[in-house]
Amino acid sequence: MRVKPSVSLDWFLILPLVLIDAGLLLFTPMRLTWGPEAVIFFAALALGGIGLFYGNIRRIPRLAHMGHTGCLVILFTNVAALFNYLAYAVVPLPLWDQRFDALDRALGLNWLGLYNWVAARPWLYTASNVIYGLLGAELVILLLLLEGLDQHQRAVELRSGFFISAIATIIIGVSMPAIGPFAFYHLPVAGLTAYVAQLNALHNGTMRVIDLANAQGLITFPSFHATLAVLCAYAARTIRYLAWPALVLNILIICTAPVIGGHYFTDILAGLVLAAAVIAPLRYAHTRLERAAAPGYSLAGGAGQ
């Protein structure tokens, strides 16, 4: 029996982004450095080939799903990052930093105080940097681990959650852009932070060439780190011996996001709300699929008699 990967939703998300990116590149002054794109394309092609080989020739479902997942994640991450840059360049709306800072203060939260407290403790600042940087690797490991443990539908749930929340984050972030507290508070670290320079260049029109080999996370509100950390913790809940460590790790990742990621507390709260909004429908869809796969279940009448 051939492996039939569940990719319909994924392609429904990827292909429109490809068309939007192509249109924006064609009808705007923005240009793309194609060297990194070739590397990304061939990496995705290789993983897609692995998925097809183990899905149709050797027929090892777990390896087939790993290949398909790797291919889709690489393609989506690339086209979504390009869409993020193009959208910021085409729609340079006024910055919302004053509003987000005011919301933090209204909630009684002192971002600058927290930053100074952490920065005054080099060991804590270094540890926070390490923890904050673990999220991308965690996502990849979780996707591969879920497939390897034959929890394919859980992996699809995480993958789809990643895709949907990333698109939502970009749309919201472009509509309500912010340079972040590093620059807002005129901290020296702002001059060393790549995304600050790139976001300024996109807003003032001096950046016309996009090099995705040097792509940065441009979104401040909502915090995608917070959203993805919740999604990863939720996905790891079914992995024995890993659920609780993953929960602790992702709580720590969220806690490091204000100081290391340059996020207002308002960004973090919005990221948590977005994660909940994404998980609810995904969980409903997953439950429906589990019931449909159960013996004696009929779509017309539910469980058979």
matplotlib code that plots the C-alpha trace (Angstrom):
import matplotlib.pyplot as plt

x = [0.0, 1.4, 1.8, -0.5, 0.8, -1.7, -0.4, -3.6, -3.9, -0.1, -0.1, -3.2, -1.1, 2.1, 1.0, -0.9, 2.2, 4.3, 1.9, 1.8, 5.6, 6.0, 3.5, 5.2, 8.6, 7.3, 5.3, 7.4, 11.0, 12.0, 14.4, 15.6, 19.1, 18.7, 21.8, 20.3, 17.0, 18.7, 20.2, 16.8, 15.0, 17.4, 17.3, 13.5, 13.7, 16.0, 13.7, 10.7, 12.5, 13.2, 9.5, 8.5, 11.0, 10.0, 6.4, 6.2, 9.2, 10.6, 7.4, 8.6, 5.8, 7.7, 10.7, 8.2, 6.5, 9.8, 10.8, 7.5, 7.5, 11.1, 10.3, 7.1, 8.7, 11.7, 9.4, 6.9, 9.6, 11.2, 8.1, 6.7, 10.0, 10.0, 6.3, 7.2, 9.9, 7.9, 4.8, 6.8, 8.4, 5.1, 3.0, 5.2, 2.6, 3.3, 4.9, 2.9, 5.7, 4.3, 1.0, 2.6, 4.8, 1.7, -0.1, 2.7, 2.7, -1.0, -0.6, 2.0, 4.8, 8.3, 10.1, 13.2, 13.5, 13.5, 16.0, 18.4, 18.0, 18.9, 21.7, 23.3, 23.8, 25.9, 25.4, 21.6, 21.8, 23.9, 21.7, 18.6, 20.3, 20.9, 17.4, 15.8, 17.7, 16.6, 13.1, 13.9, 15.8, 13.0, 10.4, 12.5, 13.3, 9.6, 8.4, 10.9, 10.3, 6.6, 6.9, 9.5, 7.2, 4.4, 2.4, 1.9, -1.4, 0.3, 3.1, 0.6, -1.1, 2.1, 3.2, -0.2, -0.2, 3.3, 2.2, -1.2, 0.2, 3.2, 0.9, -1.4, 1.7, 3.0, -0.4, -0.9, 2.7, 2.6, -0.7, 0.6, 4.4, 6.8, 10.6, 10.7, 11.9, 15.6, 15.3, 12.3, 14.4, 17.6, 19.6, 23.1, 22.0, 19.7, 22.8, 23.9, 20.5, 20.2, 16.4, 16.3, 18.5, 16.6, 13.2, 14.3, 15.6, 12.4, 10.3, 12.4, 12.7, 16.5, 16.3, 15.5, 17.3, 16.2, 18.8, 17.1, 20.5, 20.5, 16.7, 15.6, 12.4, 10.9, 7.6, 7.4, 3.6, 2.5, 5.5, 5.9, 8.3, 5.6, 3.1, 5.4, 6.6, 3.0, 2.5, 5.6, 4.7, 1.2, 2.6, 5.0, 2.3, 1.9, 5.6, 6.4, 9.2, 9.4, 6.1, 7.1, 10.7, 9.2, 6.7, 9.4, 11.7, 9.0, 7.9, 11.6, 11.6, 8.6, 10.2, 13.3, 11.4, 11.0, 14.7, 16.4, 13.8, 13.1, 9.4, 7.0, 5.0, 2.0, 3.6, 4.0, 0.4, -0.8, 1.4, -0.2, -3.7, -2.8, -1.5, -4.8, -6.8, -4.8, -4.8, -8.6, -9.6, -6.6, -7.6, -11.1, -9.9, -7.6, -10.4, -12.6, -9.9, -9.4, -13.1, -13.2, -10.4, -12.1, -13.7, -17.4, -17.5, -19.6, -19.6, -23.3, -24.2, -21.1, -20.2, -21.8, -24.3]
y = [0.0, 3.4, 6.2, 9.1, 12.1, 14.6, 17.6, 19.2, 21.9, 22.5, 23.1, 25.3, 27.5, 27.4, 27.9, 31.1, 32.5, 31.5, 33.4, 36.5, 36.5, 36.2, 39.0, 41.3, 40.6, 41.2, 44.4, 46.2, 47.4, 44.6, 42.0, 38.7, 37.2, 33.9, 32.0, 31.0, 30.2, 27.5, 25.9, 25.9, 24.5, 21.6, 20.8, 20.7, 18.6, 16.1, 15.7, 15.4, 12.7, 10.8, 11.0, 9.7, 6.9, 5.6, 6.2, 4.4, 2.2, 1.0, 1.9, 2.8, 5.2, 6.8, 7.7, 8.8, 11.2, 12.6, 13.4, 15.0, 17.0, 18.3, 19.3, 21.2, 22.9, 24.2, 25.4, 27.1, 28.8, 30.2, 31.6, 32.9, 34.7, 36.3, 37.3, 38.9, 41.1, 42.0, 42.9, 45.2, 46.9, 47.3, 48.4, 50.6, 51.5, 53.8, 52.1, 51.0, 51.1, 53.9, 52.0, 48.7, 50.4, 52.2, 48.9, 47.3, 50.2, 50.1, 46.4, 47.5, 45.8, 47.4, 46.1, 48.3, 47.4, 43.6, 44.1, 46.0, 43.4, 40.5, 42.4, 43.2, 39.4, 38.1, 34.4, 34.9, 36.9, 34.2, 31.4, 33.3, 33.6, 29.9, 29.0, 31.5, 30.0, 26.4, 26.9, 26.3, 23.1, 21.9, 22.3, 20.2, 17.5, 17.3, 16.9, 14.1, 12.5, 12.4, 10.8, 8.4, 7.3, 6.8, 9.7, 11.1, 12.9, 14.7, 15.8, 17.1, 19.0, 20.7, 21.4, 22.9, 24.9, 26.2, 27.2, 28.8, 30.8, 32.0, 33.4, 35.0, 36.5, 38.1, 39.6, 41.0, 42.1, 44.0, 45.6, 46.7, 47.1, 47.9, 48.3, 46.8, 48.0, 47.8, 50.7, 52.3, 52.8, 53.6, 50.8, 50.1, 46.5, 47.9, 48.8, 45.2, 43.7, 42.8, 42.9, 46.5, 47.6, 45.6, 46.8, 50.4, 49.9, 48.3, 51.2, 54.0, 52.3, 51.9, 48.1, 46.8, 43.5, 40.6, 38.0, 35.2, 33.7, 36.6, 36.6, 37.9, 37.6, 41.0, 40.6, 42.2, 41.9, 39.2, 37.2, 34.2, 32.7, 32.7, 31.1, 28.4, 27.6, 26.8, 24.8, 22.7, 22.1, 21.1, 18.7, 17.1, 16.2, 12.7, 11.8, 9.7, 11.1, 14.3, 16.0, 17.7, 18.6, 20.1, 22.1, 23.5, 24.3, 26.2, 28.1, 29.2, 30.1, 32.3, 34.0, 34.9, 36.4, 39.9, 40.5, 38.4, 38.7, 42.3, 41.8, 44.0, 42.0, 42.8, 40.9, 37.9, 38.0, 38.3, 35.4, 33.2, 34.2, 33.4, 29.9, 29.2, 30.4, 28.0, 25.0, 24.9, 24.2, 21.9, 19.9, 19.7, 18.5, 16.0, 14.5, 14.2, 12.3, 10.0, 9.2, 8.7, 6.2, 4.2, 0.9, 1.0, 4.8, 6.2, 9.9, 9.8, 8.4, 8.5, 5.3, 2.2, 0.1]
z = [0.0, -1.0, 1.6, 1.0, 2.9, 4.3, 2.4, 1.0, 3.7, 3.5, -0.2, 0.2, 2.4, 0.5, -3.1, -2.5, -0.8, -3.9, -6.2, -3.9, -3.7, -7.4, -8.1, -5.6, -7.1, -10.6, -9.9, -7.2, -7.1, -4.7, -5.9, -4.6, -4.3, -6.1, -4.8, -1.5, -3.2, -5.3, -2.2, -0.5, -3.6, -4.0, -0.2, -0.4, -3.7, -2.0, 1.0, -1.3, -3.3, -0.1, 0.8, -2.6, -2.5, 0.9, 0.1, -3.2, -3.7, -0.4, 1.4, 4.9, 6.0, 8.8, 6.6, 3.9, 6.3, 7.5, 4.0, 3.1, 6.3, 5.8, 2.2, 3.2, 6.2, 4.1, 1.3, 3.6, 5.8, 2.6, 1.0, 4.3, 5.1, 1.6, 2.0, 5.3, 3.8, 0.7, 2.8, 5.0, 2.0, 0.1, 3.2, 5.4, 8.0, 11.0, 14.0, 17.1, 19.6, 21.7, 22.0, 22.9, 25.5, 26.9, 27.1, 29.1, 31.5, 31.9, 32.9, 35.5, 33.5, 33.3, 30.2, 30.7, 34.3, 33.4, 30.6, 32.9, 35.6, 33.3, 31.4, 34.8, 35.3, 32.4, 33.3, 33.2, 29.9, 28.3, 29.5, 28.2, 24.8, 24.6, 25.7, 23.3, 20.4, 21.0, 19.6, 15.9, 16.7, 19.0, 16.3, 13.8, 16.4, 17.5, 13.9, 13.2, 16.6, 16.2, 12.7, 14.1, 16.9, 14.3, 15.6, 12.1, 12.8, 15.7, 13.5, 10.9, 13.6, 14.7, 11.1, 10.2, 13.5, 12.6, 9.1, 10.1, 13.0, 11.0, 8.3, 10.9, 12.7, 9.5, 8.6, 12.1, 12.3, 9.0, 9.9, 13.4, 12.9, 15.6, 15.8, 19.2, 22.7, 21.8, 19.4, 21.2, 24.3, 22.3, 23.8, 22.5, 21.7, 18.9, 16.8, 17.0, 16.2, 12.6, 12.4, 13.6, 10.8, 8.2, 9.4, 9.3, 5.8, 4.6, 6.1, 4.6, 1.3, 1.2, 1.2, -2.3, -2.4, -0.2, 0.8, 2.6, 3.6, 6.1, 6.9, 10.3, 12.3, 11.6, 13.6, 17.0, 17.6, 18.2, 19.5, 17.2, 19.7, 22.3, 19.8, 18.6, 22.1, 23.1, 19.9, 20.6, 24.2, 23.1, 20.5, 22.9, 25.4, 23.9, 23.9, 27.0, 29.2, 27.1, 27.8, 31.1, 30.1, 26.9, 28.9, 31.2, 28.2, 26.4, 29.5, 29.8, 26.0, 26.5, 29.6, 27.6, 24.7, 26.1, 26.8, 24.2, 21.4, 22.0, 22.6, 24.6, 27.2, 25.1, 22.2, 24.4, 25.6, 22.0, 21.0, 23.7, 22.5, 18.9, 20.0, 21.7, 18.7, 16.4, 18.7, 19.2, 15.6, 15.0, 18.0, 16.8, 13.3, 14.9, 17.0, 14.0, 12.1, 15.0, 15.2, 11.4, 11.6, 14.4, 13.4, 12.8, 12.4, 9.6, 8.5, 8.2, 11.5, 13.7, 15.4, 13.8, 15.7]

ax = plt.figure().add_subplot(projection="3d")
ax.plot(x, y, z, "-o")
ax.set_aspect("equal")
plt.show()
